[in-house]
Amino acid sequence: MIIASIRVVLLSAMWIVSCGSLVAEEITIYGDEGYPPYSYAAENQPKGIYVEILRSAFKQMPDYTVTIKMVPWKRALD
């Protein structure tokens, strides 16, 4: 009886730990919207060389959901 209880507790703990890795962590990256051709906003979408480099890197990171937002530089610093 005690061994069965220990097994249930261990299996529950393993399940809880594994569930944490199933949800992608959400991250927001802010960039300067007025720095073309490196980073800028066009039609309300992030564009530029830096944005493309970041997107390539983020494709290699499946545990993260990354959003890139372009804002004025002073707002990005806040």
Helices and strands as residue ranges (DSSP letters): H 2-20, E 25-32, E 34-35, E 39-42, E 45-47, H 49-59, E 64-71, H 73-77
